[in-house]
Structure formats: structure tokens, C-alpha cells
Amino acid sequence: MKNKLKDKEEKFAISSEYRENLKQTIQVLQEQVDITEQFEEDKDIDAMKGKIGDLVAKHEQLDEQSHRLSKLLLDI
């Protein structure tokens, strides 16, 4: 019984972290869309490259976390 409760708590913690990771990923993607739309108006490609580069790195990090968390959820 104790193990089942621990498993449920662990699964809940992982799923909560996974959900937060997805929310952050959506925010990063929305920022990328906003920057791209701003670029279309400003035509300042150097500024866009700098902003997008930072967001792409963050997105890759979030993607790795998402993959790890989804694998943990499937393994439980």
C-alpha cells in the first residue's frame, strides 16, 4: 500500500513537472512567433537572429526535459 502511494505521488510530481515544461515550451514558441512577426515589420534581421537564437537554445533544453519526463511517465 505504501509503495502504491509513493508511486502515485511520484507519477503526480512527474506529470506536474511535465505539464509545466509544456507550458514553458508554448511560451517560448509564442515568443518566437512574436519575434518573427516583429521582424516582418522591422526588417531588422540581426536583432531577430539574436533573440531567436536564445529562444531556440531554451526550446532545445525544454524539449530534452520533455523527452526525459515523458519517458519517466511511460516507465512508471
Secondary structure, 3 states (H helix, E strand, C coil): CHHHHHHHHHHHHHHHHHHHHHHHHHHHHHHHHHHHHHHHHHCCHHHHHHHHHHHHHHHHHHHHHHHHHHHHHHHC
